[in-house]
Structure formats: structure tokens, C-alpha cells
Amino acid sequence: MTRVTLVGVPLDCGKRRPGCLMGPDSFRVAGLAEALTALGHEVRDIGNLAPGPAREVPGAHLYRAGEVAAWTETLIATGRALPDMPIFMGGDHALSCGSVAAMAARASDRGRPLFLLWLDAHSDYHTLATTESGNLHGCPVAYATGQPDFDGFPDLPARVAHENICMIGLRSVDPSERDRLAGTEAVLHDMRAIDEHGIAAPLPAFLDRVRAAGGDLHVSFDIDFLDPSIAPAVVTTVPGGATFREAHLVMEMLCEAGLVTSLDLVELNPALDERGRSARLMVNLTESLMGRKIFDRPTRARG
């Protein structure tokens, strides 16, 4: 049994197209709390957070950066203090500036390193200086690893080391991100590697490193990790993502490892969903992470 805290993060300022504001309540309507309770976990929902006043962030090309910085400050303070396993229900991926920084700080407070599994079509390694779109949902990994050019954002209590990062599912990475990541020790697996070696291949070595270091493991799950044919409720659709079974296998392997200490569920835009099926799939995948087995799943009526 795991004690889980659901944290609603209706952050919808990391990109220009709205809709992720409704994400946290969509996860609630899809039955996330009930599903985890049915698996035997103790679940509390602390409701939706709200940021303080927007901070001063320079950069005329940046979109609502002061609001993202304010959310980051709130998330660091809230997340760092949580004793249980938090599930941050987004909200767009800019929330991970705060959630990852919070978990790094909490891990440091516990005398542990933080490891980061990034399940996403994008690497999100832009800084405020390199982003051409000005959309800050493309910046959280750069911020959490302590890259320069985040003037106006909260100082990091602790950084995530590049060698503690594993990205799986990449298929839309800007050249400047690619070039800068190539000079780091982050482990990167694009969909070409998944096609050649399978979705399970990258995980064991990474999980062994987490275990050997006695680290905390934060999983940041962007819905665009999945193929849009099975999860259409996202603005940044990129064809060729993980299939239904590939995604469940990743979650099942993480469950068996027993190392995950926190989770992001991000970029769900209910306005683009089809009768809630993307939200339900994300809930189903979270169930797999939290212990639901294939044999536990009810069979649909046949006939």
C-alpha cells in the first residue's frame, strides 16, 4: 500500500493554445482517485493549487513567463513538503519546472539523488534564451538541471544531474536542444531506437542505477508520449508515439521495480478529447504503474 497525494495543477500558461486548465478535473472525472483506492492505496486529494502573483521575468518574446515562474515557486514549496507519493495532475508541461525541482529538493532533504524518467515526444530542454516559440512548456528539463538564462525564476534548492536523466519516446527535438543535450550524460532514446530494440530495452539499466544509488525516481508522463491515434487530447500531437501495449509495459516494469516516488501527468487537453478516452487511458496507465495486472482487467462483453 502506498500513500498517494493528488495535486491538481491547472497551469495553462506554458503555451498559447488553452485547454490544459481543465486537465486536473478531467483526471478526477475519469476516476483516478477511485482507481488507486481500489488497488489498496491510501489516497488524498488536496485540490487544485493556485500560484502567487506573477514574477518579473525579462523577455518580450516569452509567453506568460511571469505566471509560469509564479507557479514554479508554488510547486516547489508545496511539493517539497509532501511526505507521500505525489501525483501532479496537469496542466501543461511547464508545471514540471516546479514539480521536478520540488522532488529534487525533497530528495536532497532526504539525503538522496533524484532520478528523472522523461516520457515525452519532446526533450523540453530550451532555456528562456533559446526558445523560439516563447512557450515555456518546452523548458522544464533545462530549468531543473540548472541551465543558465532563467532570470526571474526561483533559485533551485537542488539540481537534477544530467546523468540521472533518461528520456524515452523522443521524436520532435529542436536542433539547438539536440546539440546541447549531446554534450551531457543524459540517456536519450528516440522512437527509432524503440523501433529497433523495443520499448523495454532502455529501462533495466536505468532502474538498476536508481536502485544502486538509493535514489528517488520521478516520472514525468506527457500524453504526447503516446501515439495520437490512442490519445488525441493533446495540442502537440506527433505521429509515431508509443502504442497502448508499449505504454502499459513501461508502467508495468516501473511497478515491478518499486522505485517510483512521484509522478507528473501532463498536457491533457480535454477540449480535444473523444468522450474522455485519453483521460481514461492515462488513468489506466497510472493503474498499471500502481499495481494493476493484466489478469486484473475485466473482459469486455463478447458476442
C-alpha positions as a LaTeX table, in Angstrom:
\begin{tabular}{lrrr}
\hline
Residue & $x$ (\AA) & $y$ (\AA) & $z$ (\AA) \\
\hline
Met1 & 0.00 & 0.00 & 0.00 \\
Thr2 & 1.27 & 3.45 & $-0.95$ \\
Arg3 & 0.07 & 6.75 & 0.43 \\
Val4 & $-0.69$ & 8.93 & $-2.58$ \\
Thr5 & $-1.37$ & 12.66 & $-2.69$ \\
Leu6 & $-3.18$ & 14.00 & $-5.75$ \\
Val7 & $-2.13$ & 17.56 & $-6.55$ \\
Gly8 & $-4.19$ & 19.49 & $-9.08$ \\
Val9 & $-2.10$ & 21.90 & $-11.13$ \\
Pro10 & $-4.37$ & 23.83 & $-13.54$ \\
Leu11 & $-1.39$ & 25.54 & $-15.14$ \\
Asp12 & $-2.35$ & 26.64 & $-18.65$ \\
Cys13 & 0.19 & 29.37 & $-19.36$ \\
Gly14 & 3.11 & 27.33 & $-20.71$ \\
Lys15 & 1.82 & 27.55 & $-24.29$ \\
Arg16 & $-0.54$ & 29.66 & $-26.33$ \\
Arg17 & $-3.37$ & 27.23 & $-27.07$ \\
Pro18 & $-5.58$ & 26.87 & $-23.97$ \\
Gly19 & $-7.31$ & 23.78 & $-22.61$ \\
Cys20 & $-4.97$ & 22.13 & $-20.09$ \\
Leu21 & $-6.62$ & 24.21 & $-17.38$ \\
Met22 & $-9.30$ & 21.53 & $-17.25$ \\
Gly23 & $-6.86$ & 18.64 & $-17.01$ \\
Pro24 & $-6.88$ & 18.03 & $-13.24$ \\
Asp25 & $-10.66$ & 17.80 & $-13.05$ \\
Ser26 & $-10.70$ & 15.50 & $-16.09$ \\
Phe27 & $-8.46$ & 13.06 & $-14.23$ \\
Arg28 & $-10.84$ & 13.28 & $-11.30$ \\
Val29 & $-13.89$ & 12.65 & $-13.51$ \\
Ala30 & $-12.04$ & 9.70 & $-15.11$ \\
Gly31 & $-11.82$ & 8.15 & $-11.64$ \\
Leu32 & $-8.12$ & 8.37 & $-10.77$ \\
Ala33 & $-8.64$ & 8.52 & $-7.02$ \\
Glu34 & $-11.19$ & 5.71 & $-7.06$ \\
Ala35 & $-8.98$ & 3.51 & $-9.22$ \\
Leu36 & $-5.99$ & 3.89 & $-6.91$ \\
Thr37 & $-8.13$ & 3.32 & $-3.83$ \\
Ala38 & $-9.48$ & 0.12 & $-5.37$ \\
Leu39 & $-5.88$ & $-1.08$ & $-5.71$ \\
Gly40 & $-5.45$ & $-0.71$ & $-1.95$ \\
His41 & $-3.63$ & 2.62 & $-1.84$ \\
Glu42 & $-4.43$ & 5.39 & 0.60 \\
Val43 & $-5.36$ & 8.43 & $-1.49$ \\
Arg44 & $-5.93$ & 12.04 & $-0.54$ \\
Asp45 & $-6.72$ & 14.83 & $-2.98$ \\
Ile46 & $-5.53$ & 18.25 & $-1.81$ \\
Gly47 & $-7.42$ & 20.03 & $-4.58$ \\
Asn48 & $-6.09$ & 22.48 & $-7.12$ \\
Leu49 & $-3.14$ & 24.72 & $-6.31$ \\
Ala50 & $-3.09$ & 28.41 & $-7.19$ \\
Pro51 & 0.03 & 30.49 & $-7.84$ \\
Gly52 & 1.01 & 33.72 & $-6.19$ \\
Pro53 & 1.43 & 36.97 & $-8.14$ \\
Ala54 & 3.34 & 36.77 & $-11.41$ \\
Arg55 & 7.10 & 37.25 & $-11.01$ \\
Glu56 & 9.19 & 39.67 & $-13.05$ \\
Val57 & 10.74 & 37.66 & $-15.90$ \\
Pro58 & 12.54 & 39.57 & $-18.68$ \\
Gly59 & 12.00 & 38.62 & $-22.33$ \\
Ala60 & 9.44 & 40.21 & $-24.63$ \\
His61 & 9.21 & 37.06 & $-26.76$ \\
Leu62 & 8.23 & 34.87 & $-23.81$ \\
Tyr63 & 4.61 & 33.87 & $-23.31$ \\
Arg64 & 3.28 & 34.50 & $-19.77$ \\
Ala65 & 6.68 & 33.67 & $-18.29$ \\
Gly66 & 5.99 & 35.54 & $-15.06$ \\
Glu67 & 2.97 & 33.31 & $-14.41$ \\
Val68 & 4.97 & 30.15 & $-15.08$ \\
Ala69 & 7.63 & 31.38 & $-12.64$ \\
Ala70 & 4.96 & 32.01 & $-10.02$ \\
Trp71 & 3.56 & 28.50 & $-10.50$ \\
Thr72 & 7.10 & 27.13 & $-10.20$ \\
Glu73 & 7.57 & 28.89 & $-6.86$ \\
Thr74 & 4.28 & 27.49 & $-5.54$ \\
Leu75 & 5.01 & 23.96 & $-6.72$ \\
Ile76 & 8.49 & 23.89 & $-5.21$ \\
Ala77 & 7.16 & 24.97 & $-1.83$ \\
Thr78 & 4.19 & 22.59 & $-1.90$ \\
Gly79 & 5.86 & 19.54 & $-3.41$ \\
Arg80 & 8.96 & 19.68 & $-1.24$ \\
Ala81 & 6.83 & 19.41 & 1.89 \\
Leu82 & 4.71 & 16.44 & 0.79 \\
Pro83 & 5.54 & 13.26 & 2.74 \\
Asp84 & 3.66 & 10.87 & 0.44 \\
Met85 & 3.90 & 9.94 & $-3.24$ \\
Pro86 & 2.60 & 12.99 & $-5.12$ \\
Ile87 & 0.83 & 12.71 & $-8.46$ \\
Phe88 & 0.85 & 16.14 & $-10.10$ \\
Met89 & $-2.21$ & 16.32 & $-12.34$ \\
Gly90 & $-1.69$ & 18.91 & $-15.06$ \\
Gly91 & $-1.84$ & 21.26 & $-16.61$ \\
Asp92 & 0.75 & 21.70 & $-19.35$ \\
His93 & 4.33 & 20.51 & $-19.08$ \\
Ala94 & 5.60 & 23.86 & $-17.75$ \\
Leu95 & 4.38 & 22.55 & $-14.39$ \\
Ser96 & 7.40 & 20.24 & $-14.36$ \\
Cys97 & 9.67 & 23.23 & $-13.78$ \\
Gly98 & 8.14 & 23.19 & $-10.31$ \\
Ser99 & 7.34 & 19.53 & $-9.75$ \\
Val100 & 10.79 & 18.24 & $-10.75$ \\
Ala101 & 12.56 & 20.99 & $-8.80$ \\
Ala102 & 10.39 & 20.17 & $-5.79$ \\
Met103 & 11.18 & 16.47 & $-5.96$ \\
Ala104 & 14.90 & 17.19 & $-6.36$ \\
Ala105 & 14.75 & 19.37 & $-3.24$ \\
Arg106 & 12.80 & 16.73 & $-1.32$ \\
Ala107 & 15.25 & 14.02 & $-2.36$ \\
Ser108 & 18.16 & 16.22 & $-1.26$ \\
Asp109 & 16.45 & 16.80 & 2.08 \\
Arg110 & 16.32 & 13.02 & 2.45 \\
Gly111 & 20.00 & 12.65 & 1.52 \\
Arg112 & 19.18 & 11.02 & $-1.83$ \\
Pro113 & 19.74 & 11.87 & $-5.50$ \\
Leu114 & 16.75 & 12.41 & $-7.77$ \\
Phe115 & 16.45 & 10.43 & $-10.99$ \\
Leu116 & 14.13 & 11.61 & $-13.76$ \\
Leu117 & 12.35 & 9.42 & $-16.32$ \\
Trp118 & 11.03 & 11.69 & $-19.08$ \\
Leu119 & 8.31 & 10.05 & $-21.19$ \\
Asp120 & 7.67 & 12.58 & $-23.94$ \\
Ala121 & 7.88 & 13.24 & $-27.66$ \\
His122 & 9.94 & 16.35 & $-26.81$ \\
Ser123 & 13.08 & 16.86 & $-24.76$ \\
Asp124 & 11.90 & 20.20 & $-23.28$ \\
Tyr125 & 15.49 & 21.41 & $-22.96$ \\
His126 & 15.06 & 25.01 & $-24.06$ \\
Thr127 & 16.03 & 27.94 & $-21.88$ \\
Leu128 & 14.36 & 31.34 & $-21.86$ \\
Ala129 & 17.10 & 32.45 & $-24.26$ \\
Thr130 & 16.88 & 29.56 & $-26.74$ \\
Thr131 & 13.12 & 29.07 & $-27.06$ \\
Glu132 & 11.93 & 30.45 & $-30.39$ \\
Ser133 & 8.23 & 29.94 & $-29.69$ \\
Gly134 & 8.38 & 31.59 & $-26.27$ \\
Asn135 & 6.28 & 28.72 & $-24.90$ \\
Leu136 & 7.72 & 27.60 & $-21.58$ \\
His137 & 6.30 & 24.07 & $-21.62$ \\
Gly138 & 9.46 & 23.41 & $-23.64$ \\
Cys139 & 11.80 & 24.44 & $-20.81$ \\
Pro140 & 11.39 & 22.31 & $-17.65$ \\
Val141 & 14.35 & 19.94 & $-18.10$ \\
Ala142 & 16.73 & 22.80 & $-18.77$ \\
Tyr143 & 15.47 & 24.63 & $-15.68$ \\
Ala144 & 15.58 & 21.59 & $-13.38$ \\
Thr145 & 19.16 & 20.80 & $-14.41$ \\
Gly146 & 20.28 & 24.33 & $-13.58$ \\
Gln147 & 20.95 & 25.71 & $-17.05$ \\
Pro148 & 21.56 & 29.47 & $-17.30$ \\
Asp149 & 19.13 & 32.06 & $-18.66$ \\
Phe150 & 16.23 & 31.60 & $-16.25$ \\
Asp151 & 16.32 & 35.11 & $-14.84$ \\
Gly152 & 13.28 & 35.80 & $-12.68$ \\
Phe153 & 12.64 & 32.12 & $-11.84$ \\
Pro154 & 13.13 & 30.81 & $-8.29$ \\
Asp155 & 16.62 & 29.70 & $-7.36$ \\
Leu156 & 16.86 & 25.92 & $-7.43$ \\
Pro157 & 17.15 & 24.28 & $-3.99$ \\
Ala158 & 18.72 & 21.26 & $-5.74$ \\
Arg159 & 19.57 & 20.36 & $-9.33$ \\
Val160 & 18.94 & 17.16 & $-11.25$ \\
Ala161 & 22.19 & 15.72 & $-12.58$ \\
His162 & 22.15 & 15.01 & $-16.32$ \\
Glu163 & 23.49 & 11.51 & $-15.75$ \\
Asn164 & 20.36 & 10.81 & $-13.69$ \\
Ile165 & 18.01 & 11.54 & $-16.60$ \\
Cys166 & 16.53 & 9.03 & $-19.04$ \\
Met167 & 14.29 & 10.19 & $-21.89$ \\
Ile168 & 12.16 & 7.70 & $-23.81$ \\
Gly169 & 9.92 & 8.33 & $-26.80$ \\
Leu170 & 11.67 & 11.34 & $-28.34$ \\
Arg171 & 10.60 & 12.21 & $-31.87$ \\
Ser172 & 10.44 & 16.01 & $-32.01$ \\
Val173 & 13.62 & 17.68 & $-30.76$ \\
Asp174 & 14.82 & 21.08 & $-31.95$ \\
Pro175 & 18.42 & 21.21 & $-33.29$ \\
Ser176 & 19.63 & 23.53 & $-30.52$ \\
Glu177 & 18.23 & 21.18 & $-27.86$ \\
Arg178 & 19.77 & 18.17 & $-29.57$ \\
Asp179 & 23.18 & 19.77 & $-29.79$ \\
Arg180 & 23.23 & 20.85 & $-26.16$ \\
Leu181 & 21.91 & 17.51 & $-24.89$ \\
Ala182 & 24.57 & 15.69 & $-26.91$ \\
Gly183 & 27.16 & 17.26 & $-24.65$ \\
Thr184 & 25.57 & 15.88 & $-21.50$ \\
Glu185 & 25.36 & 12.44 & $-19.91$ \\
Ala186 & 21.56 & 12.24 & $-20.19$ \\
Val187 & 20.38 & 8.93 & $-21.68$ \\
Leu188 & 18.24 & 9.58 & $-24.76$ \\
His189 & 16.04 & 7.05 & $-26.56$ \\
Asp190 & 14.14 & 8.21 & $-29.61$ \\
Met191 & 11.41 & 6.22 & $-31.35$ \\
Arg192 & 13.92 & 4.88 & $-33.88$ \\
Ala193 & 15.73 & 3.13 & $-31.03$ \\
Ile194 & 12.39 & 1.86 & $-29.71$ \\
Asp195 & 11.52 & 0.51 & $-33.16$ \\
Glu196 & 14.85 & $-1.31$ & $-33.36$ \\
His197 & 15.19 & $-2.63$ & $-29.82$ \\
Gly198 & 11.75 & $-2.46$ & $-28.20$ \\
Ile199 & 10.29 & $-0.24$ & $-25.52$ \\
Ala200 & 11.59 & $-2.42$ & $-22.67$ \\
Ala201 & 15.26 & $-2.23$ & $-23.64$ \\
Pro202 & 16.16 & 1.19 & $-22.17$ \\
Leu203 & 14.63 & 0.71 & $-18.72$ \\
Pro204 & 16.51 & $-2.05$ & $-16.85$ \\
Ala205 & 19.93 & $-0.38$ & $-16.82$ \\
Phe206 & 18.43 & 2.95 & $-15.77$ \\
Leu207 & 16.37 & 1.38 & $-12.99$ \\
Asp208 & 19.43 & $-0.54$ & $-11.79$ \\
Arg209 & 21.25 & 2.78 & $-11.43$ \\
Val210 & 18.38 & 4.28 & $-9.43$ \\
Arg211 & 18.37 & 1.26 & $-7.15$ \\
Ala212 & 22.14 & 1.21 & $-6.69$ \\
Ala213 & 22.19 & 4.90 & $-5.78$ \\
Gly214 & 19.25 & 4.60 & $-3.38$ \\
Gly215 & 17.63 & 7.42 & $-5.32$ \\
Asp216 & 14.14 & 8.80 & $-5.63$ \\
Leu217 & 12.56 & 8.39 & $-9.09$ \\
His218 & 10.27 & 11.00 & $-10.61$ \\
Val219 & 8.34 & 10.02 & $-13.75$ \\
Ser220 & 7.13 & 12.85 & $-15.95$ \\
Phe221 & 4.47 & 11.47 & $-18.31$ \\
Asp222 & 3.42 & 13.71 & $-21.17$ \\
Ile223 & 0.37 & 12.46 & $-23.03$ \\
Asp224 & 2.18 & 13.07 & $-26.32$ \\
Phe225 & 4.49 & 10.20 & $-25.40$ \\
Leu226 & 1.55 & 8.16 & $-26.68$ \\
Asp227 & 0.56 & 7.88 & $-30.31$ \\
Pro228 & $-2.24$ & 10.37 & $-31.07$ \\
Ser229 & $-4.35$ & 7.58 & $-32.51$ \\
Ile230 & $-4.93$ & 6.32 & $-28.95$ \\
Ala231 & $-4.60$ & 9.63 & $-27.07$ \\
Pro232 & $-5.83$ & 12.54 & $-29.19$ \\
Ala233 & $-6.35$ & 15.05 & $-26.35$ \\
Val234 & $-3.12$ & 16.99 & $-26.81$ \\
Val235 & $-2.15$ & 20.14 & $-28.70$ \\
Thr236 & 1.34 & 18.97 & $-29.64$ \\
Thr237 & 0.42 & 15.78 & $-31.49$ \\
Val238 & 3.40 & 13.96 & $-33.01$ \\
Pro239 & 2.71 & 10.77 & $-35.00$ \\
Gly240 & 4.62 & 7.61 & $-34.23$ \\
Gly241 & 4.32 & 7.54 & $-30.45$ \\
Ala242 & 4.08 & 4.66 & $-28.01$ \\
Thr243 & 1.32 & 2.12 & $-28.57$ \\
Phe244 & $-1.20$ & 1.00 & $-25.98$ \\
Arg245 & 0.83 & $-2.08$ & $-25.05$ \\
Glu246 & 4.21 & $-0.33$ & $-25.16$ \\
Ala247 & 2.97 & 2.29 & $-22.70$ \\
His248 & 1.48 & $-0.30$ & $-20.37$ \\
Leu249 & 4.70 & $-2.32$ & $-20.48$ \\
Val250 & 6.72 & 0.70 & $-19.37$ \\
Met251 & 4.34 & 1.26 & $-16.47$ \\
Glu252 & 4.31 & $-2.41$ & $-15.52$ \\
Met253 & 8.11 & $-2.51$ & $-15.46$ \\
Leu254 & 8.20 & 0.60 & $-13.28$ \\
Cys255 & 5.71 & $-1.01$ & $-10.92$ \\
Glu256 & 7.78 & $-4.17$ & $-10.64$ \\
Ala257 & 10.90 & $-2.13$ & $-9.89$ \\
Gly258 & 9.13 & $-0.41$ & $-6.97$ \\
Leu259 & 11.25 & 2.73 & $-7.28$ \\
Val260 & 8.85 & 5.47 & $-8.39$ \\
Thr261 & 8.36 & 8.14 & $-5.73$ \\
Ser262 & 6.44 & 10.81 & $-7.71$ \\
Leu263 & 4.61 & 11.29 & $-10.99$ \\
Asp264 & 3.53 & 14.01 & $-13.42$ \\
Leu265 & 0.50 & 13.55 & $-15.69$ \\
Val266 & 0.61 & 16.46 & $-18.13$ \\
Glu267 & $-0.62$ & 18.09 & $-21.34$ \\
Leu268 & $-4.11$ & 16.55 & $-21.27$ \\
Asn269 & $-6.43$ & 18.96 & $-23.12$ \\
Pro270 & $-9.99$ & 17.70 & $-22.53$ \\
Ala271 & $-11.37$ & 20.01 & $-25.20$ \\
Leu272 & $-9.57$ & 17.87 & $-27.78$ \\
Asp273 & $-10.56$ & 14.51 & $-26.30$ \\
Glu274 & $-13.03$ & 11.99 & $-27.70$ \\
Arg275 & $-15.57$ & 11.19 & $-24.98$ \\
Gly276 & $-12.86$ & 11.20 & $-22.34$ \\
Arg277 & $-10.88$ & 8.29 & $-23.76$ \\
Ser278 & $-7.47$ & 9.99 & $-23.41$ \\
Ala279 & $-8.11$ & 10.77 & $-19.74$ \\
Arg280 & $-9.28$ & 7.20 & $-19.11$ \\
Leu281 & $-6.18$ & 5.81 & $-20.80$ \\
Met282 & $-3.94$ & 7.95 & $-18.61$ \\
Val283 & $-5.80$ & 6.66 & $-15.56$ \\
Asn284 & $-5.42$ & 3.07 & $-16.80$ \\
Leu285 & $-1.68$ & 3.59 & $-17.28$ \\
Thr286 & $-1.38$ & 5.03 & $-13.78$ \\
Glu287 & $-3.16$ & 1.92 & $-12.51$ \\
Ser288 & $-0.50$ & $-0.22$ & $-14.21$ \\
Leu289 & 2.20 & 1.84 & $-12.52$ \\
Met290 & 0.48 & 1.36 & $-9.19$ \\
Gly291 & $-0.03$ & $-2.39$ & $-9.34$ \\
Arg292 & $-2.89$ & $-3.41$ & $-11.60$ \\
Lys293 & $-2.04$ & $-6.54$ & $-13.56$ \\
Ile294 & $-3.26$ & $-7.72$ & $-16.95$ \\
Phe295 & $-5.23$ & $-10.52$ & $-15.31$ \\
Asp296 & $-6.99$ & $-7.97$ & $-13.09$ \\
Arg297 & $-8.63$ & $-6.23$ & $-16.03$ \\
Pro298 & $-12.27$ & $-7.09$ & $-16.75$ \\
Thr299 & $-13.11$ & $-8.69$ & $-20.08$ \\
Arg300 & $-15.48$ & $-6.75$ & $-22.27$ \\
Ala301 & $-18.74$ & $-8.37$ & $-23.24$ \\
Arg302 & $-18.30$ & $-10.76$ & $-26.15$ \\
Gly303 & $-20.90$ & $-11.85$ & $-28.54$ \\
\hline
\end{tabular}
